[in-house]
Amino acid sequence: MEPAMSTPDSPASMPTRATTPVASAPLTPRGARTRAALVKAARALFERQGYLDTNVGDIAKRARVAHGTFYTYFASKEEIFAEVSEDLQHQMLAVAEAEPHLPSDAPLSARIERSNRGYLRGYEQNARMMGVIEQVATFNPRLSAIRRANRRYFVQRNTAAIRRWQEQGLVDERIDPGYAASALGSMVDRSAYVWLVLGEPYELEQATIQLTRLYCNALGMRYHRDHEPVTTGRQKKRS
């Protein structure tokens, strides 16, 4: 998953599901509640036990349904994990979009900063599951493909944004938009993983500012906070 740069002409949306359920869930209210209960139970178990140590029986038991009922809604543990992952992305996007909106004339760097802050805030709220997704993507080919598809969506979107900014004279034209989108998205995403999954110390607002400054510097773009006094964590400790 990558942070999505939010600009007025780049509306936020999520990629469609990379997998197609084999079993069709009943459309009755009761069926919808059962399906939601299974997804909720699966996420709780994946977060607590990890992917490998969770099985269909565990999920059904936690959701308080019969073992066979699980297969009315999902064909496998892989499929419900993919559903949990997709729901997670929508939850993170909702958190990001809940960030205070900026005025229409706000500088581009402020919009990138808002996007980075929203992504980090969403990651904070879902760090445990994000860690599980990262682990599973290293050994399960099907779920790794879903992870890559989601990343590809955001890289393509951000590539288009950087190319548009170049056309507007806001970004150095010597920069390759595709490589920049991939590298800068990875910078934010991997930093969030190190801070929030591996537990390296960080503070949300300072992390947001520093990531955005690096982002803007890499694109040859002026950062709207450049006139502010330097307040890095290291200097704070020395004072």
N, C-alpha and C positions, 0 to 999 in steps of 0.2 A: 504494500500500500504506500502511496506517495501523497505528500501534501499537494492539494490542488490550488493553483494560483487563482484567486477570485478577482475578476475584473468585471466591469459592467457589461462588456461584450463577450464574456466567457462565463455563462451561467453554470452554476454547480449542478452536476447530475452524476449519477452513479452508473457504472457499466452494468449491463444485464447479466443475469446469472450465467456462469460458465458451464454449468451442468444442467441437465434436464431430468427432473424426477421421473423414475420409472413407474412409481405408483402414484395414482391421482387421488388426492385427499378428498373426502366428501366435502361438499360445500355447505353443509348444514352448520348452524351455530355451534352445535355440540362437537362436530368434527373439527371446526376451526379451533375451538378451545383445546381439544385433545392434541392437535398438532402443535399448537403454541406451547402447551405444557411439555411436550417431548423436546422441543427446541430449547426451552428454558432449562430443563433438567440436563440435557446434553451439555450445554454451556457450563453449568455449575460443575459437572463432573470433569469435563475437559480441563477446566481451570484448577480444580483441586487435585486430580489424579494424573493429568496428562492424557494424551491421545491413546498411547499404547495400552495403558492400564485401565481404560474404560471400554466396556463392551455393551452390546445392545441390551442385554439383560439388566445391566446396571441402570441404563437410561430408562427403560420401561418401569423398573421398580421405583426409581425416584419420581417419575411422572405419575405413578400409581395407576398404571394400565397393564393389561396382560402382555406378556412377551410378544405374542403374535400380533397384537394391535400395532406394534411399532411398524411392521411391514405393510400395514395399510397406508402408511404415510411416507415411509422412506424405504428404499431398497437395501440400504447398507449403512454402516457407521460412517463411511466416507461421505455418503450423500448428506447425512444430517450435519456432519462437520462443515461441509460446504455451505449448507444453509445457515449455520451459526456464523460462519465467516462473513457471509453476505449481510446478515443482520447487523453484525458488528460494524461493517463499513457504513451502513446507513446511520447507525447510532453516532459514529464518529463525525459523519458529515453534518448531522443535526447539531452536534455540539459546536462544530466549526461555524456553521451558519448562524448560530445564536450569538456570536460575537457582535458587539455594537456596530451598527452600520456607519459607514463613513459618508461625509458629504460628497456630492457628485464631483466637486473640484479637488478632492483629496489627491495628493501626489501618488504616483504609481507605487513608490516604495512603501507608503503607508498601507496600501492594499496588500502588498506582499507580506508586510508585517502582520496584518490582521489574519491573513491566511495561515502564516506560521504559528501565530499564537493559538488560533483555533485548533490547528492540528495537534500541537503539543497538549492542549487542554483535553482534547478528545482521547489522545493516547494515554494521558494520565488516568482517565476514568476507565480505560479498557486495557491497561498494561498487561495484566495477567494473561488474558486471552490472546493478546498480540504476541506474547512470548511463545505461547503454544503453537500459534499459526506459523511462526518463524521456524520452530523446531520441526513441525510436521512437513513443511515444504522441503526439508533437506533429505527426507527418506521416502516420501510417498509421491510417485510420479504424477498421479492424477491430481493430487492436491497442489503439487508444485506447479503444475500447468495452470491451475486456477490462480495461484499467486502471481505467476508471470503475466497472465492475461490482465489481471487487475493493474499490475504495475505498468504494462504496456499502454493501457487506456490513459493513465495519467501522464505518462511520458509523452504520448502523442498530443494530448491536450496542451501540455505546457510547451511542447515544441512549437505548436501553432501560435501560442501566445508570444513566445520570444521572437518568432519570425515577424509577427505583427508589430512588436515594439521596435524591431530593427527598421521596418518600413516607416515607422513614425519618427525615426531618428533618436530613439531613446536608448538603444543598446548598440554597442560596438558591432559593426557589420562584419568584422573579422571572426566573430564567434560563430561556431557551428550550432544552430538551435537544438538539434537532436542530442548532441553530446552534452550541451549545457543543461538541457532539461533532465537528462539521465543523471548527470553528476550532481547537480544541485538538489534534485529530488532525493537522491541517495544520501546526500549530506544531512538533510533534515530528518529523513526517516531513520537512518542509522544512529544519528545522535539521540533521537528519541528512544531508540532501543537500548542504547548504552546507559542513558540516564534513568529510564523508567522500568526497564526489565532487569538489567544487570545491576542497577542500584548505585550508579556513580552520582555523586552529589550534584545538584543543580537547582536553580531557582527559576521559576517560569518566566518572569518578565525579563530577567537578565539574559536568559537563554534565547528568548524571542528576539531581543534586540541584537545580540551578537550573531545569531544565525542570519538575520535579515541584513545586517551590515556586510557579512561575508557574501551573501547572495548578491547584493547590489554591487559590491566591489568586483565580483567575478564577472558581472555583466557590463561593467564600465558605466554604471548608473549612479547618479547622486542619491545618497541616502538622506532623507529629510531630517534625521537627527544629528547630522554631522556637525551642526553648530552647538550641540549640547556638550557640557563638560564630560570628560572621560570618567566613567564610574564602573570599572571592571571589578570583579570580585577580588582579584589579587591586590589592587590598589586599596580597596576597602579594608583589607586585612592589615595592610601596612600603616594605615592612618591611625 
